[in-house]
Every structure is written in structure tokens, then in C-alpha cells.
Amino acid sequence: MSQYRRLLLIINPTLRQSQAMNHAGALAKACGASLHIAALIPPWKLLSLLEEGDREEAREGFLQDHRDWLKYQVSQLRDSGIEVTSEVTWADDIQQDILDRVADLQPDLLIKQVQRESALRRAFFTPLDWRLLRHCPTPVYLLGEGHLALPRKVVAAVDVSNTLAPNSEINERIIQQASSFALQCEAELHLLYACDISSLYLGDMGGAGLALPDLGRQLLNAHEHSFLMLAERYGVPADRRHFIEGHPVSVLDTFADEQHMDVIVMGRVQSHGLDKLLGSTTEHILYQVPCSVLAV
């Protein structure tokens, strides 16, 4: 039985060239899940320039145009055997509207196209996708630029730098989510750990008097052993286990590009203080890789 029984897709109907509906429809069909499409329209500033009567007429005409378009899209999905419901509405507070729908519908997965923001804008405003990663209680599937309806390669990105809870628990959830997702999509499942040796040094200063090269080698060996034990526990084939030294964002960016990954499955944790301001690895990955990110 699929882990996904109910999917929620969020779209901006003014961006009709988006592939999000094709991806969500293909996943719903593969899983036998129902799909609800919420087409949320951000505030239209030009309406404020019109007289009140003209404003209401323009507002309703704008909505009806998008309803007609979505009705046709939904009929195509239903013809392919997918159970679909839909809505088109204005959204004055998109984040809250999305979270309200998650609370009401209790979906197993929230699906949305990545909304790319410039580094300058991110310095002053927290992107909507980041806010959803931090506050959405369900797994979030943020679609990248891939054109395949269903992924062919899925990589679970784990962190074995601390085998104690909550890291151990989140690793298990990442692998289980990635494994089920790959199985439903008939995709290859890979396992990756980006081992950042610089952070390991900081976590083990002194190293019982060992010279830095010796300490580094011992730390790498210990973390590789932990990673291989984790891969063994979940039956990941040897040629799909990837232990790579380097900063996680750089490693995942290069790996996803060179290995043609379609989806990266990652964990997300509550951020506080400076970490919250700077953003997590999962958040920064959104703007580095062309593929999709499934955050659990």
C-alpha cells in the first residue's frame, strides 16, 4: 500500500507554463492517491486603481478565466483515472492559506513548484518555500526544473555525524520516505552522506592529542563506517552508497548534477537564532540544484 493517499498541490494559475500539475498528476496516479489542486492567486495590485464597481467586475472576470482553465486541466486528469478536486481563490496571505488547507485536508504530501528568489531578496525577505519548510507539518515536495513526470533517480541525503536522537530518528524517516517514494515511482534509490571534515574538527577539538591529519583520518573512517552500517541496515546496494567529503550544499549540488538525480530527499529541523537567519542546508539546496527536493 502506498504511503500517499491524499496529495495537495499548490499552484499559481497565472503561471500556466508550470509542469507542477503534470508531476502531481503522475504521482497521484502511480500511488492511487486523490489529488486536491488549490490555485491561489496573489493580490492583483492593478485592481486598486479601478473604481469599486469596475474592480469587482474585473476581479470576478479574472477568477472565472482561471476557473475555466483549471476546470479543463482537471477534466484531463480525471480522464486518466485520477480522483481530483480543485479550487481557485484569491490569497491575501499565501503562507497562511496554504497552512490552513494542510490543516483542513490533512494531506500526506504538500506539492509546490520551487519559487526561486535572488540572493539579494533572500537577504531581506524570507522566501515562501523556506517558511513552508519551517512551518508545514507534512512532508513538502518542492518541484525543480525537471521535465520527467515521474523521477528515475532518488537520493536520500542523511547525516551520521551524530547517531544519537534526533539525528538517528530523522535519518530513518528520510530513508523510509525516500524508499517508499522511489518504490512508487519505480525509481533508483541512492544513499548519500556529505561528510564535512571541518565541522567534525570543531566537534572534536584536541582529539586526545592526535595530530590533525591523524584525527581527520580517524574521524572520516568512523563516519564512513557509521554510514555503511546505515546503508547495510536498509539494504542499499553498494554501488548506490555515496560517502563524499565536503560541505553538504556543494556536495549535493555537484552530485545531483553529475549523477542526474531527479529528487533529493532531505530532513528539515526547527531552526533557532543565527541558524534560522542563515537558513538550513535544505533551504539553501533549493536554489542550488535543478532537481526537486522532498523534505521530511
N, C-alpha and C positions, 0 to 999 in steps of 0.2 A: 504493500500500500504506500502511496506517495505521502511525503511529509507535508505537501502543499495541497490543501483542499479549497482554499479561498485566496485569491490574489487581488490586490488593489493596485491599479495603475493610475498614476497622476500624470496628466498631460496639460500642456498649454495649447489649446486648439488653434491659436494664431500661428503656431509653428507646425504647419501641416506636413512639412517635409521630414519630420522626425520619424525614425524607424521604431520608436518605442512600442507602438501598437502591434507591429508585426512580431517583435520579440515577445511581448507579453502574451499574445495570442498563441504563438508556437509553444511557449512554456505551459500555458493552461491546457492546451490540447495534449501535450506529452504527459502531463501529470493527471489529467482528468479533473482538473480544478475549475471552479467557477471564477469568473473574472468580472470585477466591477471597475468601470472606467470613469474617473472623476476628471472632467475637463474644467479646470479652474482658470478663469480669466482675470488677470491682474487689472487694477484700476486703469481706466482709459481717461487720461488727463484732458484730452480734447473735449470730452463731454461737458466739462465745467465751463467751456466757452459758449455753450448754447443756451438759449432760453429754456425755461423749465419744461414747457410742453414739447419742444423740439428735442430736448435732452432725453425725455422718457421714450419718445418715438425712436430716436436713434439707438438708444440702449436696447430696447426690445428687438429692433431690427437686427442689431449686431448679434444678440443672443440667438435669435431664430436662425440666422445664417449658419452659425456654428452648430446648432442643434440638428439642422438638416444634414450638414456634413457628417456629424458623428453618427446620426441615425443610419446613414448609408454604410459607414465603416462597421458599425455593429452588425448590420444585416449580413455583411460579408463574413464576419467571424461566426455568426450563428449558422450560416450555410455550411461552414466547415465542421459543425458539430460542437461548438463551444457554447457553454451557458454564459451569457453576457448580460450585464445590466449597465446603465450609463446615466450620466447627468452632466449638464452644462450650467455653470453658475459663476457669478462674479465672486471674487475673493479679495476682500479688503486686507485680510491678514492671512497670507497663503500658508505660513507655517502652522498657525493655529487651526486653520481649516483642514489641513492635512491630518494633524494630530487628532482632531475631532472625528474625522472619518475612520481613522485607525481605531479609536476607542469604540465607535459605534459598530463597525463592521467586523472587528477582531480578525483581520486577515492574517494568514500565515507568512505573507511576504508583501512588503511595500515596494513597488517598482516605479522608477522615475528615471528620466534621462538626466545625465550629468549636466548641470548648468555651469559652464566654465566661466570663471571670473579672473580678471587680471590680478597680478601680484599687488599692484598699487591699490586696487579696490579692496582686496583682501586685507590690506594693512589698516583700512579704516572701517570696513563693514564685514561682519561675519557672514559668509555665504549661506544661502538657504540649505544647501546639501550638508554643510558642516553642522548646522543646527539640527537637522533631521538625524544625523548620525549620533548626536549627543542626547537627543530627547525622545526619539521614536522607540517605543517598547518592543517592536517587532523587528526581525531582520530586514535590512534595507538593501535592495538590489539596484544599484546605480549604473545605468547603461552607458557604455562608452561609444566609440565610433565604429564598432564592428558592424558588418553588413549581414553576417550569418544570422538566421532566425534562431537557431539553437547553437550553443557553443560546442566546439570539438575538443578543446583542451581547457581543463580547470586546474588551478594550482591553489592548494591550501597553504597559506603563509603562517607558520607557527613561531613561537618564541619559547625556547627551552632554557633561557638564561636563569630562570627561577622555576624550579619544578614544584615549589610549594603553591598552595592555593593563594590567589585565584588564578595564577598562570596555568596551572595544570588543568583546571576546570575549563578555562577558555580554550585551551588547545584542543581538548576533547570535543568541545562544541564546534570549533572551527572544522575539525576533521570530519565529524559526523555530518555537519551541514554540507560540506564540500562533497563528501562521499555520496550522500543521498541525491544531491543536485546533479552530480556527474552521472549517476546511475539513471536518473530520469531522462537526462538529455543524451544518453549513450555517448558520453564524452570520456576522454582520458583523464585520470586523476593523478596529479603530481603533488609532492610534498616538498616545501622549501623552508629552510631556516637561514636567514641572513644574520650571520654572527659578527657583531660589531665589536672588534677586539678592544677598541679604545674605551668603550663603556665597561667592558669586563675588567680592564685595568683599574678603572675608578672604583669598581665594586670590590676589588681585592687588593688594595694598596699594600705594598710590603711583600705579600706572598711568602711569608715565612723566610725572608732573607734571600729568596731566589733572585738571580739576575733577570732583567726584563725579558730577554729573549727566551729564557727557560720558563719563566712564568707564563709568557704568552703561548708557548707551545703546549704547556700543560693545560691551560685554560681551553685552548682550541680543541685539544684531544678530549677533554672531559665533556665539552659541549657537543662535539660531534658524536661521542658515544651516547649521550642522552637523546640526541636527535635520531640516531639509528635505532635505538631501543623503541622510541615512539613510533617510528615508521614500521618497525617489525610488529609491534602490537596491533597495528591496524592493517597489516598485510599489504603495504605499499611496495610494489616491485622495485628491485634495486635500481633499475635504470630510470625510475621516476622519483628518486630521492635526491634532493639537491641541497647540499650543505655548502654555502658560499660565504666567504669572508667579505665584510664591507658594511657600509651604512644601509639600513633596510630600504630607504626610499630609492637610493641609487641602484642597489642590487635588484629590487623588484622591477624597476624601470627597464634596466638592461635585460634582465631575464625574460620579462614579458615580451619584449621586442624580438629578441633573438630566438626564443622558443615558440613564438607565435601563439601566446596564451590568449584565450578569449575571456576568461573570468579569473580574477584573483579573489579568493575567499579569505577574509581577514577578521580579526577581532576588534571590538571597539570597547573602550573603557571610559568611565566617567573621568573628566579632566578637571583639575583644580589649579588655581593660582596661575603661575607662569606657563605651565603646560597647556592650560586652557587658552591662553592668549596666543601661544605659538601654534597650536593645533597638533593633533596626533599624527603618527605615521599614516594611518588610514586616511585621514583627511587630506594630507599633502599628496598622497598617491593619486587621488582623483584628478589632479592637474598635471601629473607626470606621465601617466600611461594612457594609451589609446583604448585599452580594453575595458571591460566592465568590472565593477567591484561589488562583491556581495559581503556586507558587513554584518556580523553576528555578535 
